[in-house]
Amino acid sequence: MHTGDVAAQTTCALENVRAALTAGGASLTDLVMLRVHLTDREHYAAMNEAYGRFVDRCFGTGPRPCRTTVMVGLPLAGMLVEIDAQAVVGY
């Protein structure tokens, strides 16, 4: 888990998604959905800004995965955001 503010945790989580995809022989272009879990509504703007920077850098003007954002309780103290992803490979 990355410590720090929600923007830093968002960027770290997205980089972890990229690393997991790469390790599995896929890439960000295989993503179809990202689900963002936030612990506090007040963090939405900062998360959305960090998410937007990452997506703009990685996808440019190309197709982007859809996103759902929900407010939840997360299991570890200090954990402000969690992101899970769905990718489709080899269809």
Rosetta constraint file for C-alpha pairs under 8 A:
AtomPair CA 1 CA 79 HARMONIC 7.35 0.50
AtomPair CA 2 CA 8 HARMONIC 7.65 0.50
AtomPair CA 2 CA 9 HARMONIC 5.70 0.50
AtomPair CA 2 CA 12 HARMONIC 6.71 0.50
AtomPair CA 3 CA 8 HARMONIC 7.83 0.50
AtomPair CA 3 CA 9 HARMONIC 6.79 0.50
AtomPair CA 3 CA 78 HARMONIC 6.93 0.50
AtomPair CA 3 CA 79 HARMONIC 7.60 0.50
AtomPair CA 4 CA 8 HARMONIC 6.02 0.50
AtomPair CA 4 CA 9 HARMONIC 6.49 0.50
AtomPair CA 5 CA 9 HARMONIC 6.27 0.50
AtomPair CA 5 CA 80 HARMONIC 7.62 0.50
AtomPair CA 6 CA 10 HARMONIC 5.92 0.50
AtomPair CA 6 CA 43 HARMONIC 6.50 0.50
AtomPair CA 6 CA 46 HARMONIC 6.61 0.50
AtomPair CA 6 CA 47 HARMONIC 5.94 0.50
AtomPair CA 6 CA 80 HARMONIC 5.75 0.50
AtomPair CA 6 CA 81 HARMONIC 6.50 0.50
AtomPair CA 7 CA 11 HARMONIC 6.29 0.50
AtomPair CA 7 CA 46 HARMONIC 5.56 0.50
AtomPair CA 7 CA 47 HARMONIC 5.14 0.50
AtomPair CA 7 CA 49 HARMONIC 7.57 0.50
AtomPair CA 7 CA 50 HARMONIC 5.30 0.50
AtomPair CA 7 CA 51 HARMONIC 7.97 0.50
AtomPair CA 8 CA 12 HARMONIC 6.16 0.50
AtomPair CA 8 CA 50 HARMONIC 7.68 0.50
AtomPair CA 9 CA 13 HARMONIC 6.02 0.50
AtomPair CA 9 CA 80 HARMONIC 7.18 0.50
AtomPair CA 9 CA 81 HARMONIC 6.47 0.50
AtomPair CA 10 CA 14 HARMONIC 6.21 0.50
AtomPair CA 10 CA 47 HARMONIC 6.09 0.50
AtomPair CA 10 CA 50 HARMONIC 6.48 0.50
AtomPair CA 10 CA 51 HARMONIC 6.62 0.50
AtomPair CA 10 CA 81 HARMONIC 6.38 0.50
AtomPair CA 10 CA 82 HARMONIC 7.58 0.50
AtomPair CA 10 CA 83 HARMONIC 7.76 0.50
AtomPair CA 11 CA 15 HARMONIC 6.16 0.50
AtomPair CA 11 CA 50 HARMONIC 6.28 0.50
AtomPair CA 11 CA 51 HARMONIC 6.86 0.50
AtomPair CA 11 CA 54 HARMONIC 7.01 0.50
AtomPair CA 12 CA 16 HARMONIC 6.15 0.50
AtomPair CA 13 CA 17 HARMONIC 6.32 0.50
AtomPair CA 13 CA 82 HARMONIC 6.78 0.50
AtomPair CA 13 CA 83 HARMONIC 6.13 0.50
AtomPair CA 14 CA 18 HARMONIC 6.34 0.50
AtomPair CA 14 CA 51 HARMONIC 7.92 0.50
AtomPair CA 14 CA 54 HARMONIC 7.67 0.50
AtomPair CA 14 CA 83 HARMONIC 7.18 0.50
AtomPair CA 15 CA 19 HARMONIC 6.20 0.50
AtomPair CA 16 CA 20 HARMONIC 6.11 0.50
AtomPair CA 17 CA 21 HARMONIC 6.19 0.50
AtomPair CA 17 CA 84 HARMONIC 7.51 0.50
AtomPair CA 17 CA 85 HARMONIC 7.01 0.50
AtomPair CA 18 CA 22 HARMONIC 6.16 0.50
AtomPair CA 18 CA 27 HARMONIC 6.72 0.50
AtomPair CA 18 CA 28 HARMONIC 6.15 0.50
AtomPair CA 19 CA 23 HARMONIC 6.07 0.50
AtomPair CA 20 CA 24 HARMONIC 6.29 0.50
AtomPair CA 21 CA 25 HARMONIC 6.33 0.50
AtomPair CA 21 CA 26 HARMONIC 4.81 0.50
AtomPair CA 21 CA 27 HARMONIC 5.34 0.50
AtomPair CA 21 CA 28 HARMONIC 6.97 0.50
AtomPair CA 22 CA 26 HARMONIC 5.16 0.50
AtomPair CA 22 CA 27 HARMONIC 5.61 0.50
AtomPair CA 26 CA 30 HARMONIC 6.43 0.50
AtomPair CA 26 CA 89 HARMONIC 6.75 0.50
AtomPair CA 27 CA 31 HARMONIC 7.46 0.50
AtomPair CA 28 CA 58 HARMONIC 7.75 0.50
AtomPair CA 29 CA 59 HARMONIC 7.79 0.50
AtomPair CA 29 CA 64 HARMONIC 7.91 0.50
AtomPair CA 30 CA 87 HARMONIC 5.13 0.50
AtomPair CA 30 CA 88 HARMONIC 5.51 0.50
AtomPair CA 30 CA 89 HARMONIC 6.08 0.50
AtomPair CA 31 CA 64 HARMONIC 7.96 0.50
AtomPair CA 31 CA 65 HARMONIC 5.73 0.50
AtomPair CA 31 CA 85 HARMONIC 7.02 0.50
AtomPair CA 31 CA 86 HARMONIC 5.86 0.50
AtomPair CA 31 CA 87 HARMONIC 4.06 0.50
AtomPair CA 31 CA 88 HARMONIC 6.45 0.50
AtomPair CA 32 CA 64 HARMONIC 7.67 0.50
AtomPair CA 32 CA 65 HARMONIC 4.53 0.50
AtomPair CA 32 CA 66 HARMONIC 6.26 0.50
AtomPair CA 32 CA 85 HARMONIC 7.81 0.50
AtomPair CA 32 CA 86 HARMONIC 5.83 0.50
AtomPair CA 32 CA 87 HARMONIC 5.32 0.50
AtomPair CA 32 CA 88 HARMONIC 6.79 0.50
AtomPair CA 33 CA 65 HARMONIC 4.91 0.50
AtomPair CA 33 CA 66 HARMONIC 4.80 0.50
AtomPair CA 33 CA 67 HARMONIC 5.66 0.50
AtomPair CA 33 CA 68 HARMONIC 7.90 0.50
AtomPair CA 33 CA 85 HARMONIC 5.71 0.50
AtomPair CA 33 CA 86 HARMONIC 5.14 0.50
AtomPair CA 33 CA 87 HARMONIC 6.95 0.50
AtomPair CA 34 CA 65 HARMONIC 6.69 0.50
AtomPair CA 34 CA 66 HARMONIC 6.37 0.50
AtomPair CA 34 CA 67 HARMONIC 4.85 0.50
AtomPair CA 34 CA 68 HARMONIC 6.56 0.50
AtomPair CA 34 CA 83 HARMONIC 6.71 0.50
AtomPair CA 34 CA 84 HARMONIC 5.79 0.50
AtomPair CA 34 CA 85 HARMONIC 4.43 0.50
AtomPair CA 34 CA 86 HARMONIC 6.43 0.50
AtomPair CA 35 CA 67 HARMONIC 5.67 0.50
AtomPair CA 35 CA 68 HARMONIC 4.87 0.50
AtomPair CA 35 CA 69 HARMONIC 5.90 0.50
AtomPair CA 35 CA 70 HARMONIC 7.82 0.50
AtomPair CA 35 CA 83 HARMONIC 5.51 0.50
AtomPair CA 35 CA 84 HARMONIC 5.27 0.50
AtomPair CA 35 CA 85 HARMONIC 6.23 0.50
AtomPair CA 36 CA 67 HARMONIC 7.32 0.50
AtomPair CA 36 CA 68 HARMONIC 6.12 0.50
AtomPair CA 36 CA 69 HARMONIC 4.60 0.50
AtomPair CA 36 CA 70 HARMONIC 6.35 0.50
AtomPair CA 36 CA 81 HARMONIC 6.95 0.50
AtomPair CA 36 CA 82 HARMONIC 5.93 0.50
AtomPair CA 36 CA 83 HARMONIC 4.57 0.50
AtomPair CA 36 CA 84 HARMONIC 6.76 0.50
AtomPair CA 37 CA 69 HARMONIC 5.89 0.50
AtomPair CA 37 CA 70 HARMONIC 5.10 0.50
AtomPair CA 37 CA 71 HARMONIC 5.77 0.50
AtomPair CA 37 CA 72 HARMONIC 6.07 0.50
AtomPair CA 37 CA 81 HARMONIC 5.52 0.50
AtomPair CA 37 CA 82 HARMONIC 5.06 0.50
AtomPair CA 37 CA 83 HARMONIC 6.13 0.50
AtomPair CA 38 CA 43 HARMONIC 7.26 0.50
AtomPair CA 38 CA 44 HARMONIC 7.47 0.50
AtomPair CA 38 CA 69 HARMONIC 7.30 0.50
AtomPair CA 38 CA 70 HARMONIC 6.19 0.50
AtomPair CA 38 CA 71 HARMONIC 4.80 0.50
AtomPair CA 38 CA 72 HARMONIC 5.86 0.50
AtomPair CA 38 CA 73 HARMONIC 7.72 0.50
AtomPair CA 38 CA 80 HARMONIC 5.94 0.50
AtomPair CA 38 CA 81 HARMONIC 4.68 0.50
AtomPair CA 38 CA 82 HARMONIC 6.75 0.50
AtomPair CA 39 CA 43 HARMONIC 7.84 0.50
AtomPair CA 39 CA 71 HARMONIC 5.54 0.50
AtomPair CA 39 CA 72 HARMONIC 5.18 0.50
AtomPair CA 39 CA 73 HARMONIC 5.47 0.50
AtomPair CA 39 CA 74 HARMONIC 6.55 0.50
AtomPair CA 39 CA 79 HARMONIC 7.81 0.50
AtomPair CA 39 CA 80 HARMONIC 5.39 0.50
AtomPair CA 39 CA 81 HARMONIC 6.48 0.50
AtomPair CA 40 CA 44 HARMONIC 7.44 0.50
AtomPair CA 40 CA 71 HARMONIC 6.36 0.50
AtomPair CA 40 CA 72 HARMONIC 7.73 0.50
AtomPair CA 40 CA 80 HARMONIC 7.52 0.50
AtomPair CA 41 CA 71 HARMONIC 6.76 0.50
AtomPair CA 43 CA 47 HARMONIC 6.07 0.50
AtomPair CA 44 CA 48 HARMONIC 5.89 0.50
AtomPair CA 45 CA 49 HARMONIC 6.14 0.50
AtomPair CA 46 CA 50 HARMONIC 6.31 0.50
AtomPair CA 47 CA 51 HARMONIC 5.94 0.50
AtomPair CA 48 CA 52 HARMONIC 5.89 0.50
AtomPair CA 49 CA 53 HARMONIC 6.29 0.50
AtomPair CA 50 CA 54 HARMONIC 6.34 0.50
AtomPair CA 51 CA 55 HARMONIC 6.12 0.50
AtomPair CA 52 CA 56 HARMONIC 5.89 0.50
AtomPair CA 53 CA 57 HARMONIC 6.10 0.50
AtomPair CA 54 CA 58 HARMONIC 6.09 0.50
AtomPair CA 55 CA 59 HARMONIC 5.55 0.50
AtomPair CA 55 CA 60 HARMONIC 7.23 0.50
AtomPair CA 55 CA 64 HARMONIC 7.58 0.50
AtomPair CA 56 CA 60 HARMONIC 4.85 0.50
AtomPair CA 56 CA 61 HARMONIC 7.40 0.50
AtomPair CA 59 CA 63 HARMONIC 6.93 0.50
AtomPair CA 59 CA 64 HARMONIC 6.50 0.50
AtomPair CA 74 CA 79 HARMONIC 6.46 0.50
AtomPair CA 74 CA 80 HARMONIC 7.47 0.50
AtomPair CA 74 CA 81 HARMONIC 7.84 0.50
AtomPair CA 74 CA 82 HARMONIC 7.85 0.50
AtomPair CA 75 CA 79 HARMONIC 7.50 0.50
